[in-house]
Amino acid sequence: MFNPEKFRGQRACVLGLGRSGRQAAALLKRHGFEVLVSEENPLPHVKKLGLPAGVEVETGGHSGRVFDCGFIIKSPGIFPKSPVLQAARKRHLPIFSELELALSFMPKGITVLAVSGTNGKTTTTTLLGEILKEYVLQKEPHRRVFVTGNIGAPVSAAADEIRPQDFLVIEVSSYQLEDSTFFRPKVACLLNITPDHLDHHGGMENYIRAKARLFKNQRTNDFAVLNGGDEYCARLAPGLKGKLSAFSAKAKHPLKTEVFFDGDEIIFSAGYRLRPPQLKGIHNVENAMAAALCALAVGVPPQIIQTVFDRFEAMEHRIEPCAYHKGVIYINDSKATNLDSTVIALQSFDKVPHIWLILGGRDKGASYEVLLPYLKAYCKQVLTIGESMDKIERELKGQFPLTRCGDLKTAVDFAFAHAKKGDIVLLSPACSSFDQFKDYEERGRVFKRLVHRRVKQERSGK
């Protein structure tokens, strides 16, 4: 774990000017460190990023000044084998994650709950955060709840505000976990593991190893919440040290579970029965199971969990209905940045070929051929966008109707021209957004804006 006192007086280098990097730099500066932020990409408007006065910034590449620093804080998205990190390791420069940096400045006594998985992290983390907030409101108003990590605000943003006895809920990505050596959450939840980020991790086994680090430092008085219906998750169960609680909404599962779904209610072996939130898809039942088990592990009563389940609504950018026009429904699922997320989205609708699927972006290394049975069951046509268009066409051409659109506006315009009453236009790209957008949130917002503009134009007769 990063020890601030050990490095006191040494210059810090933060690699990356994303949200995590900026918050890490601000945290270090507040605690008296001299800070250099080094960004590989050229960024002409650094002043607009809101860094504290006195933080030095270099963009457009990493200079030798990086190696004059006493330690490095690595932003999650930087490739582990990037030249700057390899050079730093040769010089024996200590490298820490933003997650462990942030935790090192937090007081003892906080309760850390971490949620990871290929899909469902944001919904489960948000749901768990809302349950804990309701618990605090009703039972322990002296405590507070901070929801951070991959969900939006980096963990560093909460470091100076959190107090002993507070709850810290963290959505943790595989990028963050692979960099974290000493991370030990009181409650660790792994929702599922399916192929994703293989280009970053260098293969499926490395990806699984990164996810497994979630449980690495847990002890017997900690809690591990695991998807018993997921083959890769079940494989990790024998090595867990924390108290295991497994869940699955599937009829058959490789790991014994403490909770199952009877089609109406979530039923726990302890005797609790809960109605799941009104969200589309069986995957959201599993997200609710996971959030409930995490909350129960820290003493939240079932009736408080039910209160939150009853009011919880769909997340923005995750199978989010955004318009209904001339009998066509437009769905924003921009958060579907991998193939499994897109499959989940398709399975959320009636099994008839009525979906116009907008697919593509920056490729992540998996084959689009796995989509074929789902495309044939649910879709009329695929509208391709982004850098991955050529690969999608190579793998699917001749097996399913494709239209090459290039960008989101062209795809939306094409869908408006061809979709009929009863159809669904679904943005569920199965790719990251970084070829054409800042992040999946911007992609989703642009999609909604384009759809709303076309609806307005058609209704006004323009």
BAKOLVO-770765 format. One line per 10 residues: number of its first residue (from 0); for each residue x, y, z of N, C-alpha, C. Coordinates in steps of 0.1 Angstrom, whole numbers, always signed. Example, Ala and Ser with C-alpha at 12.3 -4.5 7.8 and 13.67 -1.06 7.14 Angstrom:
<pakes>
0 = +132:-57:+78:+123:-45:+78:+132:-33:+78  +128:-22:+71:+137:-11:+71:+129:+0:+79
</pakes>
This chain:
<pakes>
0 = +8:-12:+0:+0:+0:+0:+9:+12:+0  +5:+23:-7:+12:+35:-7:+12:+41:+7  +24:+45:+12:+25:+51:+25:+30:+66:+23  +21:+75:+25:+24:+89:+23:+37:+94:+30  +38:+89:+43:+50:+94:+50:+63:+89:+45  +63:+77:+39:+75:+71:+34:+80:+80:+22  +71:+86:+15:+75:+93:+3:+74:+108:+5  +72:+113:+17:+71:+127:+20:+84:+134:+15  +82:+145:+8:+93:+153:+3:+98:+149:-11  +92:+138:-16:+96:+133:-30:+85:+138:-40
10 = +90:+140:-52:+81:+145:-62:+73:+134:-68  +60:+136:-70:+51:+126:-75:+49:+128:-90  +48:+117:-97:+44:+117:-111:+31:+110:-113  +21:+116:-118:+8:+110:-121:+8:+108:-137  +6:+95:-141:+5:+92:-155:-9:+92:-160  -13:+101:-168:-26:+102:-174:-34:+113:-168  -41:+121:-178:-49:+132:-174:-64:+130:-175  -68:+117:-173:-82:+115:-172:-87:+118:-158  -100:+114:-156:-106:+118:-143:-98:+113:-131  -93:+100:-132:-86:+94:-121:-73:+102:-119
20 = -66:+105:-130:-53:+112:-129:-54:+126:-123  -65:+133:-127:-67:+146:-122:-70:+146:-107  -78:+137:-103:-82:+137:-89:-70:+132:-80  -62:+123:-86:-50:+118:-78:-40:+130:-77  -38:+137:-88:-29:+149:-87:-34:+159:-77  -47:+162:-77:-52:+172:-67:-51:+167:-53  -53:+154:-51:-52:+148:-37:-37:+149:-32  -28:+146:-41:-14:+147:-37:-10:+161:-34  -14:+170:-42:-11:+185:-40:-17:+190:-27  -29:+186:-24:-35:+190:-11:-27:+185:+1
30 = -20:+174:-1:-12:+169:+10:+2:+172:+9  +6:+183:+2:+19:+188:+2:+29:+183:-7  +25:+174:-17:+35:+169:-26:+36:+178:-38  +48:+178:-44:+51:+184:-57:+46:+174:-67  +39:+178:-77:+33:+169:-87:+35:+172:-101  +39:+162:-109:+40:+163:-123:+30:+154:-129  +21:+159:-138:+12:+150:-145:+17:+149:-159  +18:+136:-164:+24:+134:-177:+13:+126:-185  +10:+132:-197:-1:+127:-205:+5:+124:-219  +2:+112:-224:+8:+108:-237:+1:+115:-249
40 = -11:+118:-248:-19:+125:-259:-17:+140:-258  -17:+146:-270:-17:+161:-270:-30:+167:-265  -30:+175:-255:-42:+181:-250:-40:+196:-250  -46:+204:-259:-43:+218:-260:-50:+227:-249  -60:+221:-242:-68:+230:-233:-66:+225:-218  -54:+223:-214:-51:+218:-201:-57:+227:-190  -57:+240:-192:-62:+249:-182:-77:+247:-178  -84:+241:-188:-98:+239:-186:-101:+226:-177  -91:+219:-174:-93:+206:-167:-94:+208:-152  -91:+220:-147:-94:+223:-133:-83:+218:-123
50 = -71:+216:-128:-60:+211:-119:-56:+222:-109  -52:+219:-97:-48:+229:-87:-36:+237:-92  -35:+249:-87:-23:+257:-90:-10:+250:-85  +0:+250:-93:+13:+245:-89:+15:+230:-94  +5:+224:-99:+6:+211:-105:+12:+213:-119  +24:+207:-122:+30:+208:-135:+24:+197:-145  +23:+201:-157:+16:+192:-167:+25:+192:-180  +27:+180:-185:+33:+178:-198:+23:+169:-206  +21:+173:-219:+12:+165:-228:+20:+162:-241  +14:+153:-248:+20:+149:-261:+31:+140:-260
60 = +33:+133:-248:+44:+123:-246:+50:+124:-232  +56:+113:-228:+63:+113:-215:+78:+116:-217  +82:+126:-210:+96:+130:-211:+104:+123:-200  +117:+126:-200:+126:+121:-189:+123:+126:-175  +115:+137:-175:+111:+142:-162:+103:+132:-153  +96:+123:-160:+89:+113:-153:+98:+105:-143  +110:+102:-148:+119:+93:-141:+127:+101:-130  +126:+114:-130:+132:+122:-119:+123:+122:-107  +111:+117:-108:+102:+117:-96:+105:+105:-87  +100:+106:-75:+102:+95:-65:+93:+83:-66
70 = +81:+85:-72:+71:+74:-74:+61:+78:-85  +54:+68:-89:+44:+71:-100:+30:+66:-96  +20:+74:-99:+6:+70:-97:+1:+67:-112  -3:+55:-114:-7:+51:-128:-22:+52:-129  -27:+59:-139:-41:+59:-143:-45:+46:-148  -58:+41:-146:-61:+28:-149:-60:+23:-163  -63:+33:-172:-64:+29:-187:-50:+27:-193  -39:+30:-187:-26:+29:-193:-22:+14:-194  -18:+10:-206:-14:-4:-208:-3:-8:-198  -4:-20:-192:+7:-24:-182:+21:-25:-189
80 = +21:-28:-202:+34:-30:-208:+38:-17:-217  +32:-6:-213:+35:+6:-221:+50:+10:-219  +57:+16:-228:+71:+19:-227:+75:+27:-215  +66:+37:-211:+70:+45:-199:+69:+37:-187  +60:+27:-185:+60:+19:-173:+71:+9:-173  +75:+3:-185:+86:-6:-185:+99:+1:-182  +100:+14:-187:+112:+21:-183:+113:+25:-168  +101:+28:-163:+101:+31:-148:+105:+19:-140  +100:+7:-144:+103:-5:-136:+118:-8:-137  +124:-6:-149:+139:-8:-150:+146:+1:-140
90 = +141:+12:-137:+147:+22:-128:+143:+19:-113  +134:+9:-112:+129:+5:-98:+121:+16:-92  +114:+24:-100:+105:+34:-95:+92:+28:-90  +88:+30:-77:+76:+25:-72:+64:+30:-80  +55:+21:-84:+43:+24:-92:+30:+20:-84  +21:+29:-82:+9:+26:-74:-3:+30:-82  -15:+24:-78:-27:+27:-85:-34:+39:-78  -43:+45:-85:-51:+56:-80:-59:+52:-68  -64:+39:-69:-73:+33:-59:-65:+32:-46  -53:+27:-46:-46:+25:-34:-40:+38:-28
100 = -37:+47:-37:-33:+61:-33:-44:+67:-25  -57:+67:-30:-68:+73:-23:-70:+66:-9  -70:+53:-9:-73:+46:+4:-62:+49:+14  -50:+52:+10:-39:+54:+20:-42:+67:+27  -50:+76:+22:-53:+89:+29:-66:+88:+37  -72:+77:+37:-85:+76:+44:-83:+70:+58  -92:+74:+67:-90:+69:+81:-94:+55:+83  -89:+49:+93:-93:+35:+97:-107:+35:+101  -114:+24:+100:-128:+23:+105:-138:+25:+94  -135:+28:+82:-145:+29:+71:-148:+15:+67
110 = -160:+13:+61:-164:+0:+56:-164:+1:+41  -155:-7:+35:-153:-7:+20:-160:-19:+14  -169:-16:+4:-176:-26:-3:-173:-23:-18  -168:-34:-25:-163:-33:-38:-171:-42:-48  -175:-37:-59:-183:-44:-69:-175:-45:-82  -173:-57:-87:-167:-58:-100:-174:-68:-109  -170:-70:-121:-176:-79:-130:-176:-73:-144  -177:-82:-154:-177:-77:-168:-189:-68:-171  -201:-72:-166:-213:-65:-168:-221:-63:-155  -229:-52:-155:-238:-50:-144:-232:-42:-132
120 = -219:-38:-133:-212:-32:-122:-219:-19:-118  -222:-10:-128:-228:+3:-125:-242:+2:-118  -250:-7:-124:-264:-9:-118:-263:-14:-104  -254:-24:-102:-253:-30:-89:-247:-21:-79  -237:-13:-83:-230:-4:-74:-240:+7:-70  -247:+12:-80:-257:+23:-77:-268:+18:-67  -273:+6:-70:-283:+0:-62:-279:-2:-48  -266:-8:-46:-261:-10:-33:-259:+4:-26  -254:+14:-33:-253:+27:-27:-266:+33:-22  -277:+31:-30:-290:+36:-26:-295:+28:-13
130 = -292:+15:-13:-297:+7:-1:-290:+12:+11  -276:+14:+11:-269:+19:+22:-273:+33:+26  -276:+42:+17:-281:+55:+20:-294:+55:+28  -303:+46:+23:-316:+44:+30:-314:+39:+44  -304:+29:+46:-301:+24:+59:-296:+34:+68  -287:+42:+63:-281:+53:+71:-292:+63:+75  -301:+67:+66:-311:+76:+68:-320:+71:+79  -324:+58:+79:-333:+53:+89:-327:+48:+102  -315:+43:+101:-309:+37:+113:-297:+43:+119  -288:+49:+111:-275:+54:+116:-272:+67:+109
140 = -279:+78:+112:-277:+90:+106:-263:+97:+108  -255:+92:+117:-242:+97:+119:-232:+92:+109  -236:+82:+101:-227:+76:+91:-231:+82:+77  -222:+81:+68:-224:+86:+54:-220:+76:+44  -225:+77:+32:-222:+68:+21:-215:+75:+10  -204:+70:+5:-197:+75:-7:-197:+64:-18  -202:+68:-29:-202:+59:-41:-192:+64:-51  -182:+56:-54:-170:+61:-62:-165:+51:-71  -154:+54:-78:-147:+44:-86:-150:+45:-101  -151:+34:-107:-154:+34:-122:-168:+40:-125
150 = -176:+41:-115:-190:+46:-118:-190:+61:-121  -180:+69:-118:-180:+83:-121:-169:+90:-113  -171:+94:-101:-161:+101:-93:-150:+91:-89  -138:+94:-92:-127:+85:-87:-126:+85:-72  -120:+74:-67:-120:+72:-52:-112:+84:-46  -102:+89:-53:-95:+101:-47:-103:+113:-43  -115:+114:-50:-124:+125:-48:-130:+125:-34  -131:+113:-28:-137:+111:-15:-126:+111:-3  -114:+110:-7:-103:+107:+3:-103:+117:+15  -105:+130:+12:-104:+140:+23:-117:+142:+30
160 = -128:+137:+25:-141:+139:+31:-146:+128:+40  -142:+116:+37:-147:+104:+44:-142:+104:+58  -151:+99:+67:-148:+98:+82:-148:+84:+86  -142:+81:+98:-144:+67:+103:-158:+63:+104  -162:+51:+102:-175:+45:+103:-184:+48:+90  -179:+56:+81:-186:+58:+68:-185:+46:+59  -194:+45:+50:-194:+34:+40:-188:+40:+27  -179:+32:+21:-173:+35:+8:-176:+24:-2  -185:+27:-12:-189:+17:-22:-181:+21:-34  -174:+11:-40:-165:+13:-51:-168:+4:-63
170 = -171:+9:-74:-172:+1:-87:-158:+0:-92  -153:-13:-92:-139:-15:-95:-137:-22:-108  -129:-17:-117:-127:-23:-130:-115:-32:-130  -113:-41:-140:-102:-50:-141:-89:-41:-142  -90:-30:-148:-78:-21:-149:-73:-17:-135  -83:-13:-127:-79:-8:-113:-74:-20:-105  -80:-32:-107:-76:-43:-99:-62:-48:-102  -59:-48:-115:-45:-53:-119:-34:-44:-113  -37:-32:-110:-27:-23:-104:-27:-23:-89  -36:-30:-83:-38:-29:-68:-33:-41:-61
180 = -22:-39:-54:-15:-51:-47:-21:-54:-33  -25:-43:-26:-29:-45:-12:-44:-42:-10  -52:-40:-20:-66:-37:-18:-73:-48:-11  -81:-44:+0:-88:-54:+8:-102:-48:+12  -112:-51:+4:-125:-46:+7:-132:-55:+18  -140:-50:+27:-147:-58:+37:-157:-67:+30  -164:-62:+19:-173:-69:+11:-168:-68:-3  -165:-80:-10:-161:-80:-24:-171:-88:-32  -176:-82:-43:-187:-88:-51:-182:-89:-65  -183:-101:-70:-179:-103:-85:-192:-109:-92
190 = -197:-101:-101:-209:-103:-108:-209:-114:-119  -198:-114:-126:-197:-123:-138:-183:-120:-144  -179:-130:-153:-167:-128:-161:-170:-133:-175  -169:-124:-185:-170:-128:-199:-160:-121:-206  -156:-125:-218:-145:-119:-226:-147:-104:-227  -137:-96:-223:-137:-81:-224:-123:-76:-221  -119:-65:-227:-106:-58:-225:-95:-68:-228  -97:-77:-237:-86:-87:-240:-74:-81:-246  -77:-70:-254:-66:-62:-260:-57:-56:-249  -63:-52:-238:-55:-45:-227:-48:-56:-219
200 = -55:-67:-215:-49:-76:-206:-40:-87:-213  -42:-88:-226:-34:-98:-233:-39:-112:-232  -52:-113:-231:-58:-127:-231:-68:-129:-219  -76:-139:-221:-87:-142:-211:-81:-146:-197  -71:-154:-197:-65:-158:-184:-60:-146:-176  -54:-137:-182:-49:-125:-175:-61:-116:-170  -71:-116:-178:-83:-109:-174:-89:-115:-162  -90:-128:-162:-96:-135:-150:-87:-133:-138  -74:-133:-140:-65:-131:-128:-67:-117:-123  -69:-107:-132:-71:-93:-127:-84:-93:-118
210 = -95:-99:-123:-107:-99:-115:-105:-106:-102  -97:-117:-102:-96:-125:-89:-88:-117:-78  -81:-106:-82:-74:-98:-72:-84:-91:-63  -96:-90:-67:-107:-84:-58:-107:-91:-44  -104:-104:-44:-105:-112:-32:-91:-115:-25  -81:-112:-32:-67:-116:-28:-64:-114:-14  -67:-102:-8:-62:-99:+5:-73:-100:+16  -85:-105:+12:-95:-107:+22:-91:-117:+33  -98:-115:+45:-95:-125:+56:-108:-131:+60  -108:-140:+70:-119:-148:+73:-131:-140:+78
220 = -129:-128:+83:-140:-119:+88:-145:-110:+77  -141:-112:+65:-146:-104:+53:-156:-113:+46  -163:-107:+36:-174:-113:+28:-171:-113:+13  -173:-125:+7:-171:-126:-7:-185:-130:-13  -190:-121:-23:-203:-124:-29:-199:-127:-44  -204:-139:-48:-200:-144:-61:-212:-150:-69  -211:-148:-82:-221:-154:-91:-219:-169:-93  -227:-177:-86:-226:-191:-86:-230:-197:-99  -236:-190:-108:-240:-195:-121:-231:-191:-132  -220:-185:-129:-209:-181:-138:-197:-191:-137
230 = -194:-197:-148:-183:-207:-147:-170:-202:-142  -166:-190:-147:-153:-184:-143:-154:-180:-128  -165:-174:-124:-166:-170:-110:-165:-182:-101  -173:-193:-104:-173:-205:-96:-159:-211:-94  -151:-209:-104:-137:-214:-104:-129:-208:-93  -133:-196:-89:-125:-189:-79:-129:-193:-65  -141:-199:-63:-146:-201:-50:-137:-209:-40  -130:-220:-45:-122:-227:-35:-110:-219:-29  -106:-209:-36:-94:-201:-30:-98:-189:-22  -111:-187:-19:-116:-176:-12:-113:-177:+3
240 = -109:-166:+10:-107:-166:+24:-119:-160:+31  -126:-151:+25:-138:-145:+31:-150:-154:+31  -160:-150:+39:-172:-158:+40:-180:-157:+27  -182:-168:+20:-188:-168:+7:-203:-168:+7  -209:-159:-1:-224:-159:-4:-225:-159:-19  -231:-170:-24:-233:-171:-39:-247:-169:-43  -249:-163:-55:-262:-161:-61:-263:-166:-75  -275:-168:-80:-277:-171:-94:-292:-171:-97  -296:-166:-108:-310:-166:-112:-312:-178:-122  -301:-185:-125:-303:-196:-135:-308:-209:-127
250 = -314:-218:-135:-320:-230:-130:-308:-239:-125  -298:-239:-133:-286:-248:-130:-274:-239:-128  -266:-242:-118:-254:-234:-116:-243:-243:-110  -230:-241:-113:-219:-249:-108:-216:-247:-94  -221:-237:-87:-217:-234:-73:-230:-234:-65  -230:-240:-53:-242:-239:-44:-245:-224:-41  -258:-220:-42:-261:-206:-39:-270:-205:-27  -270:-193:-21:-278:-189:-10:-291:-182:-13  -292:-180:-26:-304:-172:-31:-308:-177:-45  -321:-177:-47:-325:-181:-61:-338:-173:-64
260 = -342:-174:-77:-354:-166:-82:-364:-175:-87  -377:-174:-81:-388:-183:-85:-396:-177:-96  -392:-166:-102:-400:-160:-113:-407:-148:-108  -409:-146:-95:-416:-135:-90:-407:-128:-79  -402:-137:-70:-394:-132:-59:-380:-137:-58  -371:-130:-51:-358:-134:-48:-359:-141:-34  -355:-154:-33:-357:-161:-21:-343:-165:-15  -341:-161:-3:-328:-164:+4:-329:-176:+13  -318:-183:+15:-318:-195:+23:-321:-191:+38  -318:-178:+41:-321:-174:+55:-335:-171:+58
270 = -344:-172:+47:-358:-171:+49:-364:-158:+44  -356:-149:+39:-360:-136:+33:-366:-138:+20  -376:-130:+16:-382:-130:+3:-383:-115:-1  -377:-112:-13:-377:-98:-18:-382:-98:-32  -390:-88:-35:-394:-85:-49:-383:-77:-56  -378:-81:-67:-367:-74:-74:-372:-61:-80  -363:-52:-82:-367:-39:-89:-373:-41:-103  -381:-32:-107:-388:-33:-120:-378:-29:-131  -368:-37:-134:-359:-35:-144:-359:-46:-154  -357:-43:-167:-358:-54:-178:-346:-63:-176
280 = -349:-76:-179:-339:-86:-180:-335:-94:-167  -333:-107:-169:-329:-116:-158:-316:-111:-152  -307:-105:-160:-294:-100:-155:-296:-90:-144  -307:-82:-145:-310:-72:-134:-315:-79:-121  -321:-91:-123:-325:-98:-111:-312:-102:-103  -302:-107:-111:-289:-111:-105:-282:-99:-99  -283:-87:-106:-277:-75:-100:-283:-72:-86  -297:-74:-85:-304:-71:-73:-300:-81:-62  -299:-94:-66:-294:-104:-57:-280:-101:-51  -271:-96:-59:-258:-93:-55:-258:-81:-45
290 = -265:-71:-49:-266:-59:-41:-272:-62:-27  -283:-71:-27:-289:-75:-14:-279:-82:-6  -272:-92:-11:-262:-100:-3:-251:-91:+3  -247:-81:-5:-237:-72:+0:-242:-64:+12  -254:-59:+10:-261:-51:+21:-263:-59:+33  -268:-71:+31:-271:-80:+43:-258:-83:+50  -247:-84:+43:-234:-87:+49:-230:-76:+59  -234:-64:+57:-230:-53:+67:-242:-49:+76  -252:-58:+77:-262:-56:+87:-275:-48:+83  -277:-46:+70:-289:-39:+65:-301:-48:+66
300 = -312:-44:+72:-324:-53:+73:-331:-55:+59  -337:-66:+57:-343:-69:+44:-354:-59:+40  -361:-53:+50:-372:-44:+47:-367:-31:+41  -355:-27:+45:-348:-15:+39:-344:-18:+25  -339:-30:+22:-335:-34:+9:-348:-33:+0  -359:-39:+5:-371:-39:-3:-376:-25:-6  -375:-16:+3:-379:-2:+1:-372:+4:-11  -359:+1:-12:-351:+7:-23:-354:-1:-36  -356:-14:-35:-360:-21:-47:-373:-16:-53  -382:-12:-45:-395:-8:-50:-395:+5:-57
310 = -384:+13:-55:-384:+27:-61:-373:+28:-72  -365:+18:-73:-353:+19:-82:-357:+18:-96  -351:+27:-104:-354:+28:-119:-341:+25:-127  -343:+23:-140:-333:+20:-149:-322:+30:-149  -309:+26:-151:-298:+35:-152:-297:+42:-166  -292:+54:-166:-290:+61:-179:-279:+53:-187  -281:+52:-200:-272:+45:-209:-272:+30:-208  -281:+24:-200:-282:+10:-199:-296:+5:-202  -299:+1:-214:-312:-3:-219:-322:+8:-215  -319:+20:-219:-327:+32:-215:-336:+36:-226
320 = -349:+35:-225:-358:+40:-235:-357:+55:-235  -355:+61:-247:-353:+75:-248:-363:+82:-257  -371:+74:-265:-381:+81:-274:-390:+70:-279  -402:+74:-282:-412:+65:-289:-419:+74:-300  -417:+70:-312:-422:+78:-323:-427:+69:-335  -440:+71:-339:-446:+64:-349:-445:+49:-347  -447:+45:-335:-447:+31:-331:-433:+24:-330  -423:+32:-331:-409:+27:-330:-403:+32:-316  -397:+23:-309:-390:+26:-296:-375:+28:-299  -369:+38:-293:-355:+41:-294:-349:+38:-281
330 = -338:+30:-280:-332:+25:-268:-317:+29:-268  -313:+36:-257:-299:+39:-255:-293:+29:-246  -284:+21:-252:-276:+11:-244:-261:+13:-246  -257:+26:-246:-244:+29:-249:-233:+23:-240  -238:+20:-228:-229:+13:-218:-225:-1:-222  -232:-6:-232:-228:-20:-237:-215:-19:-245  -204:-20:-238:-191:-18:-244:-184:-32:-247  -191:-43:-245:-186:-56:-249:-197:-65:-255  -194:-76:-260:-203:-84:-267:-214:-90:-258  -209:-94:-246:-219:-100:-237:-230:-90:-233
340 = -226:-77:-231:-236:-67:-227:-246:-65:-239  -242:-66:-251:-251:-65:-262:-260:-77:-263  -255:-89:-260:-264:-101:-259:-274:-99:-248  -270:-94:-237:-280:-92:-226:-291:-82:-230  -287:-72:-237:-297:-62:-242:-306:-68:-251  -301:-76:-261:-310:-82:-271:-320:-92:-264  -315:-99:-254:-324:-109:-247:-334:-102:-238  -333:-89:-236:-343:-82:-228:-356:-79:-236  -356:-82:-249:-368:-79:-257:-374:-92:-262  -386:-91:-268:-393:-102:-273:-385:-109:-284
350 = -385:-122:-284:-377:-130:-294:-384:-130:-307  -384:-119:-314:-388:-118:-328:-379:-108:-335  -376:-109:-348:-366:-101:-354:-372:-87:-357  -371:-78:-347:-377:-65:-349:-367:-54:-344  -355:-57:-343:-345:-47:-337:-335:-43:-348  -334:-29:-350:-323:-23:-358:-312:-20:-348  -301:-28:-349:-290:-27:-339:-278:-19:-345  -275:-8:-337:-264:+0:-340:-252:-6:-333  -242:-10:-341:-231:-18:-336:-217:-12:-340  -208:-12:-331:-194:-8:-335:-188:+3:-327
360 = -176:+6:-329:-168:+15:-321:-154:+11:-321  -147:+12:-310:-133:+7:-310:-133:-7:-305  -127:-16:-313:-128:-30:-311:-120:-34:-298  -124:-45:-292:-118:-49:-279:-112:-63:-280  -111:-69:-292:-104:-81:-294:-112:-94:-295  -125:-94:-292:-133:-106:-293:-140:-107:-307  -145:-119:-310:-151:-121:-323:-166:-118:-323  -171:-111:-333:-185:-107:-334:-194:-119:-339  -188:-130:-343:-195:-141:-347:-204:-147:-336  -200:-145:-323:-208:-150:-312:-222:-143:-312
370 = -223:-132:-319:-236:-125:-319:-246:-131:-329  -241:-139:-338:-250:-144:-349:-263:-150:-345  -263:-160:-336:-276:-165:-332:-286:-155:-326  -281:-145:-319:-289:-135:-313:-294:-125:-323  -285:-122:-333:-289:-113:-344:-301:-119:-352  -300:-132:-355:-310:-139:-362:-323:-140:-355  -322:-141:-342:-334:-143:-333:-341:-129:-331  -334:-118:-329:-339:-106:-325:-339:-94:-334  -330:-95:-344:-327:-83:-352:-332:-84:-367  -335:-72:-372:-338:-71:-387:-325:-68:-394
380 = -317:-59:-388:-305:-54:-395:-295:-49:-385  -282:-49:-389:-272:-43:-381:-267:-31:-389  -266:-20:-382:-260:-7:-387:-247:-5:-381  -236:-6:-389:-223:-5:-383:-217:+9:-383  -210:+12:-372:-203:+25:-370:-189:+23:-365  -181:+33:-366:-168:+33:-359:-157:+25:-365  -146:+24:-358:-133:+18:-362:-135:+3:-365  -144:-3:-358:-146:-18:-359:-154:-22:-371  -159:-13:-380:-168:-17:-391:-162:-28:-400  -149:-26:-404:-143:-36:-413:-143:-50:-407
390 = -139:-51:-394:-139:-64:-387:-153:-70:-386  -163:-62:-382:-177:-67:-382:-181:-72:-395  -178:-65:-406:-182:-69:-419:-175:-82:-423  -162:-83:-420:-155:-95:-423:-161:-108:-417  -165:-106:-404:-170:-117:-396:-185:-120:-398  -193:-110:-402:-207:-112:-403:-213:-111:-417  -205:-106:-427:-211:-104:-440:-215:-117:-446  -226:-117:-453:-232:-129:-459:-239:-138:-450  -238:-135:-437:-245:-143:-427:-257:-135:-420  -256:-122:-422:-267:-113:-416:-267:-100:-423
400 = -279:-93:-425:-279:-81:-432:-272:-70:-425  -262:-63:-432:-255:-52:-426:-256:-40:-435  -256:-28:-428:-255:-15:-435:-244:-7:-429  -235:-3:-437:-223:+4:-432:-227:+19:-431  -227:+24:-419:-231:+38:-416:-220:+48:-413  -210:+43:-406:-198:+51:-403:-199:+58:-390  -210:+66:-389:-211:+74:-376:-225:+73:-371  -227:+78:-359:-240:+77:-352:-251:+84:-359  -248:+96:-364:-259:+104:-371:-264:+96:-383  -255:+91:-391:-259:+84:-403:-268:+71:-399
410 = -264:+65:-388:-271:+53:-384:-285:+57:-379  -286:+68:-371:-299:+72:-367:-308:+76:-378  -302:+84:-388:-310:+88:-400:-315:+76:-407  -307:+66:-409:-311:+54:-416:-322:+46:-409  -321:+45:-396:-331:+39:-388:-344:+46:-389  -344:+59:-388:-356:+67:-390:-363:+65:-403  -355:+63:-413:-360:+61:-427:-366:+47:-429  -362:+37:-422:-365:+24:-425:-373:+16:-414  -372:+20:-401:-379:+13:-391:-394:+15:-392  -402:+4:-389:-416:+4:-390:-422:+3:-376
420 = -435:+5:-375:-443:+4:-363:-440:-10:-357  -437:-11:-344:-434:-23:-337:-419:-26:-336  -411:-18:-344:-397:-21:-344:-390:-14:-332  -377:-18:-329:-369:-11:-319:-356:-7:-325  -352:+5:-323:-338:+10:-327:-330:+10:-315  -320:+1:-315:-312:-1:-303:-297:+2:-305  -292:+12:-298:-278:+15:-297:-272:+6:-286  -265:-5:-290:-258:-14:-281:-246:-18:-288  -235:-10:-287:-224:-11:-297:-214:-22:-295  -214:-29:-284:-204:-40:-281:-190:-36:-282
430 = -187:-23:-282:-174:-17:-284:-172:-5:-275  -160:-2:-272:-157:+11:-265:-160:+23:-274  -161:+34:-268:-165:+46:-276:-154:+55:-280  -141:+51:-277:-130:+61:-278:-126:+64:-292  -131:+58:-302:-128:+61:-316:-135:+74:-320  -147:+77:-315:-154:+89:-319:-160:+97:-308  -159:+92:-295:-164:+100:-284:-155:+99:-272  -157:+108:-263:-149:+109:-251:-151:+97:-242  -163:+92:-241:-167:+80:-233:-180:+76:-237  -185:+64:-231:-198:+59:-235:-209:+68:-231
440 = -207:+77:-221:-218:+86:-217:-220:+97:-228  -209:+102:-233:-211:+112:-244:-218:+105:-256  -214:+92:-259:-220:+85:-270:-235:+84:-268  -239:+80:-256:-253:+79:-253:-260:+92:-254  -254:+102:-249:-261:+116:-249:-262:+120:-264  -252:+118:-272:-253:+122:-286:-264:+114:-293  -265:+101:-290:-276:+93:-296:-289:+99:-292  -292:+102:-280:-304:+107:-275:-307:+120:-282  -297:+129:-283:-299:+142:-289:-303:+140:-304  -296:+131:-311:-299:+129:-325:-313:+124:-327
450 = -317:+114:-318:-331:+109:-319:-341:+119:-316  -339:+127:-306:-349:+137:-302:-350:+148:-313  -339:+151:-319:-339:+161:-330:-347:+156:-342  -345:+144:-345:-353:+138:-357:-368:+137:-353  -371:+133:-341:-385:+133:-337:-392:+147:-338  -384:+157:-333:-389:+171:-333:-391:+175:-348  -382:+172:-357:-383:+176:-371:-395:+170:-377  -397:+157:-375:-408:+150:-381:-421:+155:-376  -422:+158:-363:-435:+162:-358:-438:+176:-362  -427:+184:-365:-430:+198:-370:-432:+199:-385
460 = -429:+187:-392:-431:+187:-406:-419:+192:-414  -408:+194:-407:-396:+199:-414:-388:+188:-420
</pakes>
